[in-house]
Structure formats: structure tokens, C-alpha cells
Amino acid sequence: MGVVHGQQPPALDAAVRAFREADSVAAAERAADRLARSGAAFDAVLSGLRSGRPYTKQKTGRVELATIVSGTALDNIAEVPDDYDPSRPIPLRVSLHGGVGRPAPGPNDDRPRPLANRIPGGTEIVLHPRAWADTEWWKSDQVDNILRLVDRVKRSYNIDESHIYLTGISDGGTGVYYLAMRAATLWSACLPLNGQPLVIANPATGADGDLYASNLVNCPLHAVNGGRDRLYPAASVKPVIDMFKAGGIPILWQVYPDADHDTSWWPDEKPRYMNFVATQPRVAHPASISWSTERTDRYTRFRWLVIDQLGVRPSDVTLKDVNTFEVQGRRQQLFSRRRPAGRVDITRTGNTFEAKTHGVARFTLLLSPDAIDFDQPVQVNVNGRPVFSGRVTRDAATLVRWAARDNDRTMLYAAELKVDVP
């Protein structure tokens, strides 16, 4: 957070400094509480959050970011360009590796295989999380690990929030599909390489929770597969890709007919890949959102929508599920569902929200001054019925609380609006 200008009491100065220097979400939330109680004016706080913290020179090259996940030590790293300039925002690539089923090395084992950048791209920081058996990309603790690592990098380096993208190879590519369906708020684009959604559709894989392909509508996808891939040949992936396309999922699919389970295609693919990344900036406040979840303790949010409570309502409408594909003339379900789910499809036009819901009893709208005119009333209609109409007050406590969680200069929320489904 930038400096709040003007004459300030010492308590406010200390609160601003603590928020700006917080090195984790937990520390930022504690500082946010102090800042909210300090009496800072809303406009001053908003201006400071938009300008962000002052970034200083940091370590470049290979930066170690060790973490412990489910009792396993993970040697995550970030690769920072030698010419990194803290005065200029830089894109961040989160790159997921393959081979996650291998057991983690013990204390007396040889040094584990290095985390290396197999697809060198443009000027960007590349974050390499580590995964082993029991900490695979589709486990909840690993999802938390990835999100904490991104937050950690953002607190030290001047990351361009509109270009934080997710990619991965083999199991990493499969992990991209998983994260795009469960925790998509951060990503400007999702690029699964040599991945196979059928892997996480298999219950034996142990993916955390139920999966909803319709959630993929929120993240532009560019997938690559090889025609001669010995593990996931393009022909085995095609029915799922066809299902995605038929369901309105924004996906580009590139097949290299002669490629095996490798990155031999990279010299040909690089221009297309880099162009896709460059031309898909994240939209902080998209006009339309569709989100499904079967739980309310995690995987409940996409940007300005949070699903708070599940439950059947008389006003529920039918929302088309994207889950049926065809193999050799037979129709089958991609993802099995073990628990009742809820879904919200919602669009925003000016200050008016139109929502269609199924299996959701309550949700929250996060209102940003970059998307909403707080001088005018807000209108919310759910399943064709008006549920709210009126002015909403901007609140500094709400602003700093969400800013502490998101650590994002472009995604700031001035108010929460709780909506009960009729």
C-alpha cells in the first residue's frame, strides 16, 4: 500500500506502514484491522492501495522458496531475470511440473531433480512450485501452497497482476485444468501442455472434491497435445476438448501430430504460446461470471462472486451442465459428482446484476469502485425476481480486509452485498 498523504496521527502512520510491509496474508489481515480502526479516510486508503507498496531491489536468478506441505518439505523456486527492475511491473508465470506421483525424497536421499524451465519464454518471473506423491496439484494443501507462493512473490516483487498466468507440462498440465476449475481468480490465462483431464476424472487419482467443467469459462485456455504422446495421445484428449468447445469454454487446442510426451514442439509453439499470454490480460472485474461448488469452506469464490451457502430454493432454475462427452459413439459423464452442488451464473450491466442460480441459498457480491457507481443505486435480480435495490455505502474496513487477502492493486472492493436467493 502506498503512503496515505496529508497530516496523519502516529497511530495511522504505524498502521499504514504495517500494512505495506506485511509479508503474508495473516500479517496483512492483522494490519488491516489496525488500519480500519485508525480512522483513515476511505478515499485516502483507496488511493494508497491503488498505488501499491514501494518495491525495492531484490535477489535475482534462482530464488529458493521452501515450504512444508502435508509434512513434506518442498523446495519451490522462482527464477527472476537478472535485469528485473522493481519500478516496472513484470509478468508472473506459475509453472507446474510433471511426475508428481513420485515419492518425496528422504533426508538421506540424493538431491531431488532440479526444477527447470523447459519452455523459456519472454521477460517474466517464473515460479516453480514443487509436488510429490500426496502433495499433487489436485490436493487442497497444494492448492493453498501455490496461492501462498504467488502471494509471497507479489509481496517482494513488482508483479503485473493482469499477467499472472498458469501453465504446466504432463501432470502439470492436468493440474492446470484442476486449478482453473477450483481456484481461478488469479489467472489471466491457463495453458495446459501434454495434460489430460481424464486423469483427475478418475476417482483413484484422489482429486480434492468434485469438478465442474463449466468453471473453465472464467479462464482463457490454450492447450497443447502430441499426436504420438505415449501417455496422453491427442486422440484420447479430443473428446474432452470437443465437449469443452460445445459447452462454450474458451479453449484453443493445438495438436502436434508427430510429438511424443515431450516438448519437442516448443520451437514451433513458442510464438503462438507467447502471443496468447500477451493478448489475454486478466479482467479484474469481468461482466459475467459462472461458478459452481459443492462446498463452502473452500473453492467458493471467483473474483467478485462468493458462494456462501448451498441449498435448494423454490426459485432455482436449470443451468446446463458441461459434463458429457462421446467416445466411440457412446455418451458418458466426465466428472462424477459425490455431493449436491450449487451454481451461480451472473452478469453485471452498470449497477444492475442479473443472477441465475441453482442449489445456492446465499451468495456475496464484492463491489468495486472501478466497476460500480456508488453514487447510484444498485439493483440485484435473482432468477427473475428483484432482491435488492438501493444505495450501497463504501466502507474502509471492507476495502482493507479484502485488500489484505488479495494483495492486488487492481482488484479492490469497497463493499460486500449479501444476497439471499428467494
Order of alpha helices (4+ residues) and beta strands (2+ residues): alpha-alpha-alpha-beta-beta-beta-beta-alpha-beta-alpha-beta-alpha-beta-alpha-beta-alpha-beta-beta-beta-beta-beta-beta-beta-beta-beta-beta-alpha-beta
